[in-house]
Amino acid sequence: MARYCALRNEDLKMPNEDQINKIRTNSKSKKGFITRYFLNTSSIIDDDRLKRMEFGEKYKSKPHKTIILLGETGVGKSTLINAMVNYMLGVKSEDRIWCEIIETKENQTDSQTNAVTVYDVFINHSSFSLTAIDTPGFGNTDGIEDDLNVAESLHELFKSKDGVHEINAVCLVVSSNTTRLTDRQLYIFDSVLSLLGNDVEKNIVVFITHATTKPKNAIKAIKQANVVCAKTDKGDPVYFRFNNCHCEDFDDEEIFSDYTVAWDQFNTSIKDFLAFINERPSVSLKKTEIVLKRRKQLAASINNMKDRITMAELKQIELKQTEAILQQLVKEKKENEKGLQYMVDEPYKEKVPIECEWWNFGSKEATCCSVCEENCHYPGCWWVRDLSKCSVMSEGKCTVCTGKCPYSAHVKEKKIYVVKTRKVNKTLEELKRKYEKTFEETKSLINKLNSEKEEQEKQKARLVEECYQCVVTLDTIALKSDSVSILQHMDFLIEKVKETGKTERVKILKQLKKRAEAENQKLLKYIRRFWRS
């Protein structure tokens, strides 16, 4: 069997022939058909959910390519990244070595497989440098919670000052034996593609692994699933096929011919892929950042709006109960009821531990305003500790809570505010003190109550308008405006827009909902089935 040998960065800053001779000379063992080398990298970011590794020294004068690979666990994403690194190193089939920047053997750790990992590769004699984003947590056996964490990690990577701000290709990786895309694969692709701007579409390609011949079934499956990607003039998805056996161990020397064929196929495919991305300019992720921000704002605004509308509606019930008491007093012409008591259903807020719903899986904390007593960002940004950097903050203030309070008035913890009601006995004296009115002005007090109800309605209308505009903006700029993530809010928003009397907007929202349901029928069944299990 092959064995691993450590390989330092400085071992690679030389022409290929000398490099290979040095590797062979320093190797402790030549056993096995292939000798494997694990490339020593330096860690730039080391978080449970997001890691960034660097190999070599950056050369600013070289062309730089950035790609992201999406697909189920075990489909071969890590192997493809390793293969690209070997291509950059100039390794040939006759060298009988295999260099890995991602360990794919038994000593691979759980943290490596569960985190989005960025690999920055800089090699002296390569014509280009590479940033490869591996998403190995998608579709693993830990389930939907880790999948949603991956989307959150990509969000942080794209918005971070030192993160990834442009991309050359998004690579959807499937196996050649695929006859149809599973619900989980569709979920994987939807989760990330829904984060992107619509200007990325022509840079999305399909990588088909374990393909010794033309993968007709896999191509057909991609077409039938209507996966968003670049298309040929004939309407077929742009794809590149790879035969992964060139990195496998062989016990039989006679299989060497298969090994060289696999290498040749890989070299041809990677050259074609590089030619493809060289023909297309890299795509700035600025629009993607806007999509990410809008999706965050929409979710935060609607969740916050639901609570505020609930509170407003319950407050209206309390006001109506109070008004009924006052109307009765006016009718009976009672003016000296100092001890009069009456009961109302009083709304109040209580902070309780978070219980995640299926669409909020992975959201263990929320950003809440301590002044307004509101949930400003739930589900929140898992990576944020400095709340001034939370997605709902702008210029140091919250864009969601009623008072638009500074970030310093907010707290992030594993609790949220919940609106509840309780039966409360009140006195007429308390009511007069609240509104600073004398009892003789009872009718004016009733008018004050009506004014408060009208203000509650105006506030609700403003909130509904903000959420509607957010949905419309996403429909214009997002690659997948009909993503499943939008459906969780649509019924509620349609109902509230209908209450404003704007029938044309209700029609638009219903059309968006119908389109999203048609596009995501299987996906919705998969997510809900997983939640029930």
C-alpha positions as CSV (number, residue, x, y, z in Angstrom):
1,M,0.0,0.0,0.0
2,A,1.0,3.6,-0.5
3,R,2.3,5.5,2.5
4,Y,2.1,9.2,3.5
5,C,5.2,11.4,3.6
6,A,5.3,15.0,4.7
7,L,6.2,17.5,2.0
8,R,7.2,21.1,2.9
9,N,6.4,24.2,0.8
10,E,10.1,24.8,0.0
11,D,10.4,21.3,-1.5
12,L,8.3,22.6,-4.4
13,K,10.0,25.8,-5.4
14,M,12.0,24.2,-8.2
15,P,11.5,22.7,-11.7
16,N,9.3,19.6,-11.9
17,E,12.1,17.1,-12.7
18,D,14.3,18.2,-9.8
19,Q,11.3,18.3,-7.5
20,I,10.3,14.7,-8.3
21,N,13.8,13.5,-7.8
22,K,14.0,15.2,-4.4
23,I,10.7,13.7,-3.4
24,R,11.9,10.2,-4.3
25,T,15.3,10.7,-2.6
26,N,13.7,11.8,0.7
27,S,11.0,9.2,0.7
28,K,11.2,6.8,3.5
29,S,9.4,4.1,1.6
30,K,8.7,3.3,-2.0
31,K,6.2,0.5,-1.2
32,G,3.0,0.5,-3.2
33,F,2.2,1.5,-6.7
34,I,1.8,5.2,-5.6
35,T,3.7,7.1,-2.9
36,R,1.4,9.7,-1.3
37,Y,2.5,13.0,0.1
38,F,0.5,15.2,2.4
39,L,1.2,18.9,1.8
40,N,1.9,20.9,4.9
41,T,-0.4,24.0,5.1
42,S,-0.6,27.0,7.3
43,S,-4.0,27.8,9.0
44,I,-5.5,31.2,8.3
45,I,-8.9,30.6,9.9
46,D,-9.6,27.7,12.2
47,D,-13.3,27.6,13.3
48,D,-15.6,24.7,13.8
49,R,-17.6,25.7,10.8
50,L,-15.1,27.7,8.6
51,K,-11.5,26.9,8.0
52,R,-8.9,28.5,5.6
53,M,-5.7,26.8,4.7
54,E,-2.8,28.2,2.7
55,F,0.0,26.4,0.8
56,G,2.9,28.3,-0.7
57,E,3.6,32.0,-1.0
58,K,1.2,34.3,-2.8
59,Y,2.3,35.8,-6.2
60,K,0.2,38.8,-7.0
61,S,1.3,39.0,-10.6
62,K,-0.2,35.6,-11.4
63,P,-3.7,34.9,-12.6
64,H,-5.9,33.7,-9.7
65,K,-8.8,31.3,-10.0
66,T,-11.5,30.8,-7.4
67,I,-13.9,27.9,-7.5
68,I,-16.5,26.4,-5.2
69,L,-17.4,22.7,-5.2
70,L,-20.9,21.5,-4.1
71,G,-22.2,18.0,-3.8
72,E,-23.0,15.1,-1.6
73,T,-20.4,13.6,0.8
74,G,-18.4,10.9,-1.0
75,V,-19.0,12.1,-4.6
76,G,-15.3,13.1,-5.0
77,K,-15.0,16.8,-4.3
78,S,-11.8,16.5,-2.2
79,T,-10.2,14.2,-4.8
80,L,-10.9,16.8,-7.5
81,I,-9.2,19.5,-5.5
82,N,-6.2,17.3,-4.8
83,A,-6.1,16.5,-8.6
84,M,-6.0,20.2,-9.4
85,V,-3.1,20.7,-7.0
86,N,-1.2,17.8,-8.6
87,Y,-1.9,19.5,-12.0
88,M,-0.5,22.7,-10.7
89,L,2.6,20.9,-9.3
90,G,3.2,19.3,-12.7
91,V,2.9,15.7,-11.4
92,K,2.8,13.1,-14.3
93,S,1.6,9.6,-14.4
94,E,5.1,8.2,-14.7
95,D,6.1,9.9,-11.4
96,R,3.9,7.5,-9.5
97,I,3.3,10.0,-6.7
98,W,0.1,11.7,-5.5
99,C,0.1,14.9,-3.4
100,E,-2.8,15.7,-1.2
101,I,-3.8,19.1,0.3
102,I,-6.9,17.3,1.7
103,E,-6.3,14.0,3.4
104,T,-8.7,11.4,2.1
105,K,-7.4,8.5,4.1
106,E,-8.4,7.0,7.4
107,N,-6.7,9.8,9.5
108,Q,-9.0,12.5,8.2
109,T,-10.7,14.2,11.1
110,D,-14.4,15.0,11.7
111,S,-13.7,18.7,11.9
112,Q,-12.3,18.6,8.4
113,T,-15.4,16.9,7.0
114,N,-17.9,19.1,8.8
115,A,-16.5,22.6,8.0
116,V,-16.4,24.6,4.9
117,T,-12.7,24.8,4.1
118,V,-11.0,27.2,1.8
119,Y,-7.7,26.1,0.2
120,D,-5.4,28.8,-1.1
121,V,-2.7,27.2,-3.3
122,F,0.4,29.1,-4.6
123,I,3.0,27.2,-6.5
124,N,6.1,28.8,-8.0
125,H,6.1,27.2,-11.4
126,S,2.4,27.0,-11.9
127,S,0.9,29.4,-14.4
128,F,-1.9,30.3,-12.0
129,S,-2.8,30.2,-8.3
130,L,-6.0,28.7,-7.0
131,T,-8.6,29.2,-4.2
132,A,-10.8,26.1,-3.9
133,I,-13.8,26.2,-1.5
134,D,-14.7,22.7,-0.3
135,T,-18.2,22.1,1.2
136,P,-17.8,18.6,2.5
137,G,-20.5,19.0,5.2
138,F,-23.3,19.2,2.7
139,G,-25.4,16.0,2.7
140,N,-23.5,14.1,5.3
141,T,-25.2,11.7,7.7
142,D,-25.5,14.3,10.4
143,G,-28.4,15.8,8.4
144,I,-30.0,19.1,7.7
145,E,-28.6,21.0,10.6
146,D,-25.0,20.7,9.3
147,D,-26.3,21.5,5.8
148,L,-27.7,24.9,6.9
149,N,-24.5,25.6,8.8
150,V,-22.6,25.3,5.5
151,A,-24.8,28.0,4.0
152,E,-24.1,30.2,7.0
153,S,-20.4,29.6,6.7
154,L,-20.4,30.6,3.0
155,H,-22.3,33.8,3.9
156,E,-19.6,34.7,6.4
157,L,-16.9,33.9,3.8
158,F,-18.5,36.1,1.1
159,K,-19.1,39.1,3.3
160,S,-15.9,39.1,5.3
161,K,-13.3,41.8,4.5
162,D,-10.6,39.2,4.1
163,G,-12.9,36.6,2.5
164,V,-13.8,35.7,-1.1
165,H,-15.2,38.5,-3.1
166,E,-15.1,37.1,-6.6
167,I,-15.5,33.7,-8.2
168,N,-14.6,32.0,-11.5
169,A,-16.7,28.9,-11.3
170,V,-19.3,27.2,-9.1
171,C,-18.9,23.4,-9.7
172,L,-21.8,21.1,-9.0
173,V,-20.3,17.6,-8.5
174,V,-22.2,14.5,-9.3
175,S,-21.2,10.9,-9.9
176,S,-21.4,9.4,-13.4
177,N,-23.8,6.6,-12.2
178,T,-26.4,9.2,-11.3
179,T,-29.7,8.5,-13.1
180,R,-31.7,11.2,-11.2
181,L,-30.9,13.8,-8.7
182,T,-32.1,12.9,-5.2
183,D,-34.1,15.2,-3.0
184,R,-31.0,15.7,-0.9
185,Q,-28.9,16.7,-4.0
186,L,-31.6,19.2,-5.0
187,Y,-31.6,20.6,-1.5
188,I,-27.8,20.9,-1.5
189,F,-27.8,22.9,-4.8
190,D,-30.7,25.0,-3.7
191,S,-29.1,25.9,-0.4
192,V,-26.1,27.5,-2.0
193,L,-27.4,28.7,-5.3
194,S,-30.1,30.7,-3.5
195,L,-27.3,32.7,-1.8
196,L,-25.9,33.8,-5.2
197,G,-26.7,36.7,-7.5
198,N,-28.1,36.0,-10.9
199,D,-24.9,37.2,-12.6
200,V,-23.2,33.9,-11.5
201,E,-25.4,31.6,-13.7
202,K,-23.0,31.5,-16.7
203,N,-20.2,30.5,-14.4
204,I,-21.9,27.4,-12.9
205,V,-20.7,24.1,-14.4
206,V,-21.2,20.4,-13.7
207,F,-18.3,18.1,-12.7
208,I,-19.0,14.4,-13.3
209,T,-16.8,12.0,-11.4
210,H,-15.9,8.3,-11.9
211,A,-16.6,8.8,-15.6
212,T,-14.8,6.5,-18.0
213,T,-17.1,7.2,-20.9
214,K,-19.6,9.9,-21.8
215,P,-21.9,10.2,-18.7
216,K,-25.2,10.3,-20.6
217,N,-27.4,9.3,-17.6
218,A,-25.9,12.0,-15.4
219,I,-26.3,14.7,-18.0
220,K,-29.9,13.6,-18.5
221,A,-30.6,13.8,-14.8
222,I,-29.2,17.3,-14.6
223,K,-31.4,18.5,-17.5
224,Q,-34.5,16.8,-16.0
225,A,-34.0,18.5,-12.7
226,N,-33.7,22.0,-14.4
227,V,-30.5,22.7,-12.4
228,V,-29.4,26.3,-12.9
229,C,-26.1,26.3,-14.7
230,A,-24.3,27.4,-17.9
231,K,-25.7,25.9,-21.1
232,T,-24.2,24.9,-24.5
233,D,-25.7,26.2,-27.7
234,K,-27.8,23.0,-27.8
235,G,-29.2,23.7,-24.3
236,D,-27.1,21.0,-22.6
237,P,-25.4,21.7,-19.2
238,V,-21.7,22.6,-19.5
239,Y,-19.9,19.7,-17.9
240,F,-16.4,18.2,-17.4
241,R,-15.9,14.5,-16.7
242,F,-13.2,13.0,-14.5
243,N,-12.0,9.4,-13.9
244,N,-10.9,9.3,-10.3
245,C,-8.9,6.1,-10.5
246,H,-5.6,7.9,-11.2
247,C,-5.3,8.6,-7.5
248,E,-6.2,5.1,-6.3
249,D,-3.8,2.4,-5.0
250,F,-3.0,-0.4,-7.4
251,D,-1.7,-3.8,-6.5
252,D,-1.2,-5.0,-10.0
253,E,1.4,-3.5,-12.3
254,E,-0.6,-4.5,-15.3
255,I,-3.2,-1.9,-14.5
256,F,-0.7,0.8,-15.3
257,S,-2.3,1.4,-18.6
258,D,-5.7,2.2,-17.0
259,Y,-3.8,4.5,-14.6
260,T,-2.2,6.5,-17.4
261,V,-5.5,6.7,-19.4
262,A,-7.1,8.2,-16.3
263,W,-4.3,10.7,-15.9
264,D,-4.6,11.7,-19.6
265,Q,-8.4,12.1,-19.3
266,F,-8.0,14.3,-16.2
267,N,-5.4,16.5,-17.9
268,T,-7.7,17.0,-20.9
269,S,-10.7,17.8,-18.7
270,I,-8.8,20.2,-16.5
271,K,-7.3,22.0,-19.5
272,D,-10.9,22.3,-21.0
273,F,-12.2,23.6,-17.7
274,L,-9.4,26.2,-17.4
275,A,-10.1,27.3,-21.0
276,F,-13.7,27.7,-20.1
277,I,-13.2,29.9,-17.1
278,N,-10.5,31.9,-18.9
279,E,-13.1,32.8,-21.5
280,R,-15.3,34.2,-18.8
281,P,-14.5,37.1,-16.5
282,S,-14.6,36.4,-12.8
283,V,-17.8,37.4,-11.2
284,S,-17.8,39.9,-8.4
285,L,-19.8,38.7,-5.4
286,K,-21.1,42.2,-4.7
287,K,-24.6,41.3,-6.0
288,T,-24.3,38.0,-4.0
289,E,-23.6,40.1,-0.9
290,I,-26.8,42.1,-1.5
291,V,-28.7,38.8,-2.0
292,L,-27.3,37.5,1.3
293,K,-28.1,40.7,3.1
294,R,-31.6,40.9,1.6
295,R,-32.4,37.3,2.6
296,K,-31.1,38.0,6.1
297,Q,-33.1,41.2,6.3
298,L,-36.3,39.5,5.0
299,A,-36.1,36.7,7.5
300,A,-35.3,39.0,10.4
301,S,-37.9,41.6,9.4
302,I,-40.7,39.1,8.9
303,N,-39.9,37.2,12.2
304,N,-39.8,40.5,14.0
305,M,-42.9,41.8,12.2
306,K,-44.9,38.7,13.2
307,D,-44.2,39.4,16.9
308,R,-44.9,43.1,16.5
309,I,-48.1,42.5,14.6
310,T,-49.2,39.9,17.2
311,M,-48.5,42.4,20.0
312,A,-50.3,45.1,18.1
313,E,-53.4,42.9,17.5
314,L,-53.5,41.8,21.1
315,K,-53.0,45.4,22.2
316,Q,-56.0,46.3,20.0
317,I,-58.1,43.7,21.8
318,E,-57.1,45.2,25.1
319,L,-58.0,48.7,23.9
320,K,-61.4,47.5,22.7
321,Q,-62.1,45.9,26.0
322,T,-61.1,49.2,27.8
323,E,-63.1,51.2,25.3
324,A,-66.2,49.1,26.0
325,I,-65.9,49.8,29.7
326,L,-65.6,53.6,29.1
327,Q,-68.6,53.6,26.6
328,Q,-70.7,51.8,29.3
329,L,-69.7,54.5,31.9
330,V,-70.6,57.3,29.4
331,K,-73.9,55.6,28.7
332,E,-74.7,55.3,32.4
333,K,-73.3,58.8,33.1
334,K,-71.1,57.6,36.0
335,E,-68.5,60.1,37.0
336,N,-67.2,59.1,40.4
337,E,-66.2,55.4,40.2
338,K,-62.8,55.7,41.9
339,G,-62.9,52.1,43.0
340,L,-64.1,50.7,39.6
341,Q,-62.2,47.6,38.5
342,Y,-62.4,45.9,35.1
343,M,-60.6,42.9,33.6
344,V,-58.7,42.9,30.3
345,D,-56.5,40.5,28.4
346,E,-53.1,42.2,28.7
347,P,-50.3,41.3,26.2
348,Y,-46.8,41.0,27.5
349,K,-43.4,39.6,26.5
350,E,-41.4,36.9,28.1
351,K,-37.9,35.7,27.3
352,V,-37.7,31.9,26.8
353,P,-35.1,29.4,25.6
354,I,-35.0,28.9,21.8
355,E,-36.8,26.0,20.4
356,C,-35.8,25.5,16.7
357,E,-38.4,25.0,13.9
358,W,-37.4,23.0,10.8
359,W,-36.5,26.1,8.8
360,N,-34.5,27.6,11.7
361,F,-32.4,24.4,12.3
362,G,-29.0,25.3,13.6
363,S,-30.1,28.6,15.1
364,K,-29.0,28.4,18.7
365,E,-28.8,32.1,19.5
366,A,-30.7,35.3,18.7
367,T,-29.8,39.0,18.7
368,C,-32.4,40.8,20.8
369,C,-33.0,44.4,21.7
370,S,-33.1,44.9,25.4
371,V,-34.9,48.3,25.1
372,C,-37.6,47.4,22.7
373,E,-37.8,43.8,24.0
374,E,-37.8,42.4,20.4
375,N,-36.1,39.7,18.5
376,C,-34.1,41.6,15.9
377,H,-32.2,38.7,14.2
378,Y,-33.5,35.2,14.6
379,P,-32.1,33.0,13.2
380,G,-29.0,35.0,13.8
381,C,-25.4,35.2,12.5
382,W,-23.6,32.3,14.2
383,W,-20.2,33.8,13.6
384,V,-20.9,37.3,15.1
385,R,-19.7,38.2,18.5
386,D,-19.3,41.9,17.9
387,L,-23.0,42.8,17.4
388,S,-22.1,45.9,15.3
389,K,-21.2,43.4,12.5
390,C,-24.6,41.6,12.7
391,S,-26.4,41.5,9.4
392,V,-29.3,43.6,10.6
393,M,-27.0,46.4,11.9
394,S,-26.3,49.5,9.7
395,E,-24.0,52.4,10.8
396,G,-24.1,51.1,14.3
397,K,-27.9,50.9,14.6
398,C,-30.5,48.1,14.2
399,T,-32.6,48.2,11.1
400,V,-35.2,45.9,12.6
401,C,-36.4,46.9,16.1
402,T,-39.0,49.5,16.7
403,G,-36.7,52.1,18.2
404,K,-33.8,51.4,15.7
405,C,-31.7,51.2,18.8
406,P,-27.8,51.2,18.8
407,Y,-26.1,47.8,18.6
408,S,-24.9,48.3,22.2
409,A,-28.6,48.0,23.4
410,H,-28.7,44.5,22.0
411,V,-27.7,41.1,23.4
412,K,-27.0,37.8,21.8
413,E,-28.0,34.7,23.7
414,K,-29.9,31.4,23.5
415,K,-33.3,33.1,24.3
416,I,-36.0,34.9,22.4
417,Y,-38.9,37.1,23.3
418,V,-42.4,35.5,23.1
419,V,-45.6,37.4,23.1
420,K,-48.2,36.1,25.7
421,T,-51.4,37.3,27.3
422,R,-52.6,37.3,30.9
423,K,-55.9,38.3,32.6
424,V,-55.3,41.5,34.6
425,N,-57.5,43.6,36.9
426,K,-57.2,47.3,36.2
427,T,-58.8,50.4,37.8
428,L,-60.2,53.5,36.3
429,E,-57.6,55.6,38.2
430,E,-54.8,53.7,36.5
431,L,-56.3,54.4,33.1
432,K,-56.6,58.1,33.8
433,R,-53.1,58.3,35.0
434,K,-51.8,56.5,31.9
435,Y,-53.4,59.0,29.5
436,E,-53.2,62.0,31.9
437,K,-56.9,62.8,31.5
438,T,-59.6,63.7,34.0
439,F,-62.6,61.5,34.2
440,E,-64.8,64.3,32.9
441,E,-62.9,64.0,29.6
442,T,-64.0,60.4,29.1
443,K,-65.0,60.9,25.5
444,S,-61.6,62.4,24.8
445,L,-60.0,59.4,26.4
446,I,-62.0,57.2,24.0
447,N,-60.7,59.3,21.1
448,K,-57.1,58.7,22.4
449,L,-57.7,55.0,22.4
450,N,-58.9,55.2,18.9
451,S,-55.9,57.2,17.8
452,E,-53.6,54.6,19.4
453,K,-55.4,51.8,17.5
454,E,-54.9,53.8,14.2
455,E,-51.2,54.2,14.9
456,Q,-50.9,50.5,15.5
457,E,-52.4,49.9,12.1
458,K,-50.1,52.4,10.4
459,Q,-47.1,50.8,12.0
460,K,-48.2,47.4,10.8
461,A,-48.7,48.7,7.2
462,R,-45.1,50.1,7.3
463,L,-43.7,46.7,8.3
464,V,-45.7,44.9,5.6
465,E,-44.3,47.3,3.0
466,E,-40.7,46.7,4.1
467,C,-41.1,43.0,3.8
468,Y,-42.9,43.2,0.4
469,Q,-40.1,45.3,-1.0
470,C,-37.5,42.8,0.2
471,V,-39.3,40.0,-1.6
472,V,-39.5,42.1,-4.8
473,T,-35.8,43.0,-4.7
474,L,-34.8,39.3,-4.3
475,D,-36.9,38.4,-7.3
476,T,-34.9,40.9,-9.3
477,I,-31.3,40.1,-8.3
478,A,-31.2,36.5,-6.8
479,L,-30.1,33.5,-8.9
480,K,-32.9,31.5,-7.3
481,S,-35.6,34.0,-6.2
482,D,-38.0,31.0,-5.9
483,S,-35.8,29.3,-3.3
484,V,-37.5,27.2,-0.6
485,S,-36.2,29.7,2.0
486,I,-38.7,32.2,0.7
487,L,-41.7,29.9,1.0
488,Q,-41.7,29.8,4.8
489,H,-42.8,33.4,5.0
490,M,-45.1,33.7,1.9
491,D,-48.5,32.7,3.4
492,F,-48.1,35.1,6.3
493,L,-46.9,38.0,4.0
494,I,-49.8,37.4,1.6
495,E,-52.3,37.5,4.4
496,K,-50.9,40.8,5.8
497,V,-50.7,42.5,2.4
498,K,-54.3,41.5,1.7
499,E,-55.3,43.3,4.9
500,T,-53.8,46.5,3.5
501,G,-56.2,46.2,0.5
502,K,-53.4,46.2,-2.1
503,T,-54.9,43.5,-4.4
504,E,-52.3,43.8,-7.1
505,R,-49.4,43.1,-4.7
506,V,-51.3,40.1,-3.3
507,K,-51.5,38.8,-6.9
508,I,-47.8,39.2,-7.4
509,L,-47.0,37.4,-4.2
510,K,-49.3,34.5,-5.0
511,Q,-47.6,34.1,-8.4
512,L,-44.2,34.0,-6.7
513,K,-45.5,31.5,-4.2
514,K,-47.0,29.3,-7.0
515,R,-43.7,29.3,-8.9
516,A,-41.6,28.6,-5.9
517,E,-43.9,25.6,-4.9
518,A,-43.7,24.2,-8.4
519,E,-39.9,24.5,-8.5
520,N,-39.4,23.0,-5.0
521,Q,-42.2,20.4,-4.6
522,K,-39.8,17.5,-4.0
523,L,-37.5,19.7,-1.9
524,L,-40.3,20.7,0.4
525,K,-41.3,17.1,0.9
526,Y,-37.7,16.2,1.7
527,I,-37.2,18.9,4.3
528,R,-40.5,18.2,6.1
529,R,-40.0,14.5,6.0
530,F,-36.6,15.0,7.6
531,W,-38.0,17.2,10.3
532,R,-40.7,14.7,11.1
533,S,-38.1,11.9,11.4
